[in-house]
């Protein structure tokens, strides 16, 4: 068992996260049962898969004596926000390398990051595509000093270890588990811990997200547990990452009216909209029990 990270400030986590059944006639008509795994309730600022991905990375950073975390993301990256929160609670400096040019005033994601001590570095999109290049990382170390590197989205082997803990928290039998996909780390980790006969579905929040399948395979290979019990749906991006459509907004409003839950729109709403569409298409046999991971 890997060491747990030690927070500098008090951190109260709600684990295991709650499991709630969703009552909805659209599901009942198809004979499908849907349970929400409320990872969004783990912590107000370190929600869902972000905490699971960061957990063992934070412990590794502390074990190495690192004083700073550096990571990458877009201007609306939940991972950038969560890394800033982690640095705040665990006493680590943070640097967020942001794709694109600076736009003022800062959006709520980046404003939160700065308020919690994160320094921002902007890279044009061409340079950002080389974010794993050793020369670029060397220049970042010259500018910011030594740091513990977190990849974009926080997805690495230690992240998979944290995400792999999720299925064991589900105490009722289920057939399918569904999550949103950006970098594929959550899906990759969950799939490694499923029981025989269970299947994981990732719903891409990115336009043209078919490449995520290769990322999942690469992550699982690095983790040492490759599985074939997962698949990725790529038709429910609603215009692309951090984009929304009137159709998505209508789903969010309807879901809130039906169930009293306002869905995070970049990932979670797209995942659930896609899942309900799959149910309505008859993708799942009557009697199927599905768990949907609410990550933020």
C-alpha positions as CSV (number, residue, x, y, z in Angstrom):
1,X,0.0,0.0,0.0
2,X,1.4,3.4,-1.0
3,X,1.8,6.1,1.5
4,X,-1.0,8.7,1.9
5,X,-0.2,12.4,1.2
6,X,0.0,14.5,4.3
7,X,-1.9,17.8,4.1
8,X,-0.6,21.0,5.6
9,X,-4.1,22.4,6.0
10,X,-7.0,20.4,7.3
11,X,-8.6,18.4,4.5
12,X,-11.8,16.5,5.1
13,X,-12.6,14.0,2.4
14,X,-15.9,12.2,2.0
15,X,-14.8,8.7,1.1
16,X,-16.2,6.4,0.0
17,X,-18.2,8.8,-2.1
18,X,-22.0,8.3,-1.9
19,X,-23.9,6.1,-4.4
20,X,-27.4,7.4,-5.3
21,X,-30.0,5.7,-7.4
22,X,-31.6,7.9,-10.1
23,X,-35.3,7.6,-10.5
24,X,-36.2,8.5,-14.1
25,X,-39.0,7.2,-16.3
26,X,-36.7,7.2,-19.3
27,X,-34.7,4.5,-17.6
28,X,-37.6,2.6,-16.2
29,X,-39.1,2.3,-19.7
30,X,-36.0,0.5,-20.8
31,X,-35.6,-1.6,-17.7
32,X,-32.3,0.0,-16.8
33,X,-31.2,1.0,-13.3
34,X,-28.8,4.0,-13.0
35,X,-26.7,4.7,-9.9
36,X,-24.7,7.9,-9.6
37,X,-21.3,7.6,-8.0
38,X,-21.1,11.1,-6.4
39,X,-17.4,11.7,-6.6
40,X,-18.3,15.4,-6.9
41,X,-19.0,15.2,-3.1
42,X,-15.5,14.0,-2.1
43,X,-14.4,17.6,-1.4
44,X,-15.6,21.0,-2.6
45,X,-12.3,21.9,-4.2
46,X,-10.6,18.5,-4.8
47,X,-13.6,16.8,-6.5
48,X,-14.0,13.5,-8.1
49,X,-11.4,11.9,-10.3
50,X,-9.1,14.9,-9.7
51,X,-8.6,13.8,-6.1
52,X,-8.2,10.2,-7.1
53,X,-5.6,11.1,-9.7
54,X,-3.7,13.5,-7.4
55,X,-3.7,11.3,-4.3
56,X,-0.6,9.1,-5.0
57,X,1.1,11.8,-7.0
58,X,1.0,14.1,-4.0
59,X,2.4,11.4,-1.8
60,X,5.2,10.8,-4.3
61,X,6.0,14.5,-4.5
62,X,6.2,14.7,-0.8
63,X,8.4,11.6,-0.6
64,X,10.8,13.2,-3.0
65,X,10.9,16.4,-1.0
66,X,9.5,18.4,-3.9
67,X,8.4,22.0,-3.1
68,X,6.4,22.6,-6.2
69,X,4.0,21.0,-8.7
70,X,3.9,21.9,-12.4
71,X,1.2,20.8,-14.8
72,X,-0.5,21.6,-18.1
73,X,-4.0,22.3,-19.2
74,X,-6.4,24.5,-21.1
75,X,-7.9,27.7,-19.8
76,X,-11.0,25.7,-18.5
77,X,-9.0,22.8,-17.2
78,X,-10.5,21.3,-14.0
79,X,-7.1,19.7,-13.5
80,X,-5.4,23.1,-13.4
81,X,-7.9,24.2,-10.8
82,X,-7.5,21.0,-8.7
83,X,-3.7,21.2,-8.8
84,X,-3.9,24.7,-7.4
85,X,-6.2,23.5,-4.6
86,X,-3.8,20.6,-3.9
87,X,-0.9,22.9,-3.6
88,X,-2.8,25.2,-1.3
89,X,-3.8,22.3,1.1
90,X,-0.6,20.4,0.9
91,X,1.9,23.3,1.2
92,X,3.3,23.1,-2.3
93,X,4.0,25.8,-4.8
94,X,2.1,25.3,-8.1
95,X,2.7,26.3,-11.7
96,X,0.0,26.0,-14.4
97,X,1.2,25.9,-18.0
98,X,-1.8,27.1,-20.0
99,X,-2.5,26.4,-23.6
100,X,-3.1,29.6,-25.6
101,X,-2.8,33.3,-24.9
102,X,-3.7,35.2,-21.8
103,X,-7.2,36.6,-21.7
104,X,-8.2,39.2,-19.1
105,X,-10.2,39.1,-16.9
106,X,-9.4,35.6,-16.0
107,X,-12.1,33.0,-16.3
108,X,-13.4,31.5,-13.0
109,X,-11.1,28.4,-13.4
110,X,-7.9,30.4,-13.8
111,X,-9.0,33.1,-11.3
112,X,-9.5,30.4,-8.7
113,X,-6.0,29.0,-9.5
114,X,-4.3,32.3,-9.0
115,X,-6.2,33.1,-5.8
116,X,-4.8,29.8,-4.4
117,X,-1.2,30.6,-5.2
118,X,-0.7,29.2,-8.7
119,X,1.6,30.9,-11.1
120,X,0.4,30.8,-14.7
121,X,2.6,30.4,-17.8
122,X,1.0,30.7,-21.2
123,X,2.2,28.8,-24.3
124,X,1.0,29.3,-27.8
125,X,-0.7,26.3,-29.2
126,X,2.2,25.3,-31.4
127,X,4.6,25.3,-28.5
128,X,2.1,23.6,-26.3
129,X,1.9,20.6,-28.5
130,X,5.5,19.9,-27.5
131,X,4.8,20.0,-23.8
132,X,6.5,16.6,-23.2
133,X,9.7,17.6,-25.0
134,X,12.8,17.5,-22.7
135,X,14.0,20.9,-24.1
136,X,10.8,22.6,-23.2
137,X,10.7,21.0,-19.8
138,X,14.3,22.2,-19.3
139,X,13.3,25.8,-20.1
140,X,10.5,25.5,-17.6
141,X,12.9,24.3,-14.9
142,X,15.2,27.2,-15.6
143,X,12.3,29.6,-15.2
144,X,10.5,28.0,-12.2
145,X,13.1,25.9,-10.5
146,X,12.8,22.2,-9.8
147,X,9.3,20.8,-9.7
148,X,7.3,17.6,-9.6
149,X,5.8,17.1,-13.0
150,X,2.1,16.3,-13.4
151,X,1.0,15.5,-17.0
152,X,-1.9,17.2,-18.6
153,X,-5.1,15.9,-17.0
154,X,-3.0,14.3,-14.2
155,X,-3.0,11.0,-16.0
156,X,-0.1,8.7,-15.2
157,X,0.5,5.4,-13.5
158,X,0.0,6.8,-10.0
159,X,-3.3,8.4,-11.2
160,X,-4.5,5.0,-12.4
161,X,-3.7,3.6,-9.0
162,X,-6.0,6.1,-7.4
163,X,-8.8,5.7,-9.9
164,X,-8.6,1.9,-9.6
165,X,-9.8,2.2,-6.0
166,X,-13.2,3.4,-7.1
167,X,-14.9,0.1,-8.1
168,X,-14.2,-1.5,-4.7
169,X,-16.3,1.3,-3.1
170,X,-19.4,0.2,-5.0
171,X,-21.1,-2.3,-2.7
172,X,-24.0,-3.3,-5.1
173,X,-23.7,-5.5,-8.2
174,X,-23.4,-3.6,-11.4
175,X,-22.8,-4.4,-15.1
176,X,-21.6,-1.2,-16.6
177,X,-19.7,1.8,-15.3
178,X,-19.5,5.1,-17.2
179,X,-17.3,8.1,-16.9
180,X,-16.3,11.2,-18.9
181,X,-13.0,11.1,-20.8
182,X,-10.5,13.8,-21.4
183,X,-7.1,12.1,-21.2
184,X,-8.4,8.6,-20.5
185,X,-6.8,8.2,-17.1
186,X,-10.0,7.7,-15.1
187,X,-11.3,5.1,-17.6
188,X,-8.0,3.3,-17.7
189,X,-7.7,3.0,-13.9
190,X,-11.4,2.0,-13.4
191,X,-11.2,-0.7,-16.1
192,X,-8.2,-2.4,-14.4
193,X,-10.2,-3.0,-11.2
194,X,-13.5,-4.4,-12.7
195,X,-14.8,-7.9,-12.1
196,X,-15.2,-10.4,-14.9
197,X,-18.3,-9.5,-17.0
198,X,-18.3,-5.8,-16.0
199,X,-17.7,-3.2,-18.7
200,X,-16.5,0.4,-18.6
201,X,-17.6,3.1,-21.0
202,X,-15.8,6.4,-21.5
203,X,-17.6,9.3,-23.2
204,X,-15.2,11.7,-24.8
205,X,-15.7,15.4,-24.1
206,X,-13.3,16.1,-27.0
207,X,-14.2,16.3,-30.7
208,X,-12.4,13.6,-32.6
209,X,-11.7,11.8,-29.3
210,X,-10.9,8.4,-30.9
211,X,-7.3,8.9,-30.1
212,X,-8.1,8.5,-26.4
213,X,-8.3,4.7,-26.9
214,X,-4.6,4.7,-27.7
215,X,-3.9,6.8,-24.6
216,X,-5.9,4.3,-22.4
217,X,-3.8,1.4,-23.8
218,X,-0.6,3.3,-23.2
219,X,-1.5,4.2,-19.7
220,X,-2.6,0.7,-18.8
221,X,0.6,-0.7,-20.3
222,X,2.7,1.6,-18.1
223,X,0.6,0.6,-15.1
224,X,1.2,-3.1,-15.9
225,X,-2.5,-4.1,-16.2
226,X,-3.9,-4.1,-19.7
227,X,-7.6,-5.0,-20.1
228,X,-10.1,-5.2,-23.0
229,X,-13.2,-4.5,-20.8
230,X,-13.7,-0.9,-21.9
231,X,-14.9,1.2,-24.9
232,X,-15.1,4.9,-25.8
233,X,-18.0,6.8,-27.2
234,X,-17.0,9.8,-29.4
235,X,-20.3,11.2,-30.6
236,X,-21.3,13.2,-27.5
237,X,-18.8,16.1,-27.4
238,X,-21.4,18.8,-28.3
239,X,-19.0,20.8,-30.4
240,X,-15.7,20.0,-28.7
241,X,-13.9,20.5,-25.5
242,X,-15.3,23.4,-23.4
243,X,-18.0,24.0,-26.0
244,X,-21.7,23.7,-25.5
245,X,-24.8,23.7,-27.6
246,X,-28.5,24.6,-27.0
247,X,-29.1,20.8,-27.0
248,X,-26.7,20.3,-24.1
249,X,-28.0,23.3,-22.2
250,X,-31.6,21.9,-22.6
251,X,-30.4,18.6,-21.1
252,X,-28.8,20.3,-18.2
253,X,-31.9,22.4,-17.4
254,X,-34.1,19.3,-17.8
255,X,-31.9,17.2,-15.5
256,X,-31.9,19.9,-12.9
257,X,-35.7,20.2,-13.0
258,X,-36.1,16.4,-12.7
259,X,-33.4,15.6,-10.2
260,X,-32.3,18.8,-8.5
261,X,-28.7,18.4,-9.6
262,X,-26.9,21.1,-11.6
263,X,-24.4,19.2,-13.8
264,X,-20.9,20.4,-14.5
265,X,-21.1,21.1,-18.3
266,X,-17.6,20.5,-19.6
267,X,-17.5,16.8,-18.8
268,X,-20.3,15.4,-16.6
269,X,-23.3,16.8,-18.5
270,X,-21.9,15.5,-21.8
271,X,-21.3,12.1,-20.3
272,X,-24.9,11.8,-18.9
273,X,-26.5,13.2,-22.0
274,X,-24.6,10.5,-24.0
275,X,-25.5,7.8,-21.6
276,X,-29.2,8.7,-21.7
277,X,-29.0,8.6,-25.5
278,X,-27.5,5.2,-25.4
279,X,-30.2,4.0,-23.1
280,X,-32.9,5.4,-25.4
281,X,-31.3,3.7,-28.4
282,X,-31.6,0.3,-26.6
283,X,-27.9,-0.2,-26.2
284,X,-28.4,-1.8,-22.8
285,X,-30.5,-4.9,-22.2
286,X,-33.4,-4.8,-19.8
287,X,-32.1,-5.5,-16.3
288,X,-28.7,-3.7,-16.8
289,X,-27.4,-1.9,-13.8
290,X,-25.2,1.1,-14.7
291,X,-23.0,3.3,-12.5
292,X,-22.2,6.8,-13.8
293,X,-19.3,8.5,-12.1
294,X,-20.1,12.2,-11.4
295,X,-16.6,13.7,-11.4
296,X,-17.3,17.4,-10.8
